[in-house]
Amino acid sequence: MLEGAIEPKAIAKQAKKLGFPAAALTDRNGLYAAMPFGEASMAEGVQPIIGATLAVDRPDDIGPAGAIDWLVMLAQDEAGYDNLCRLVSAAHLDRPVHEEPHVAFDGLHGSTEGLICLTAGGEGALARLFADGQADKAGAYAGRLKVLFRDRLYVELS
């Protein structure tokens, strides 16, 4: 609610008004609005795309250790939705209680089938590494994402 408080019904109505065949909604580290958004979108004849913006720790060798970045994950099919649910749960349950919810980068392995990944623009490691003048590390990070998501990886430019 801190970043956007548009009702899912309003998003679906606007998508229909603009002639969009589909619209996506993501929550940070959650799927809080997925059900109302899905129902509202289908009622308007708009294909709902369910996703989450996940906090992911940066691999230690790309560092700095403990850095948390964001990746947008969109479910493209049932396997993707199952993996998205698994990753969102892991963000909250598979970490020390004193840390903010996030997924370990290595925890993405085996949980990317059916997921489309966006690099999260300025909030993602790729853009942050380039902004810090670390093009080699940015390339290495992009390579790791490419291995995980293959042809389902998209770089966001902002």
Secondary structure, 3 states (H helix, E strand, C coil): CCCCCCCHHHHHHHHHHCCCCEEEEEEECECCCHHHHHHHHHHHCCEEEEEEEEEEECCCCCCCCCCEEEEEEEECCHHHHHHHHHHHHHHHHCCCCCCCCCECHHHHCCCCCCEEEECCHHHCHHHHHHHCCCHHHHHHHHHHHHHHHHHHEECCCC
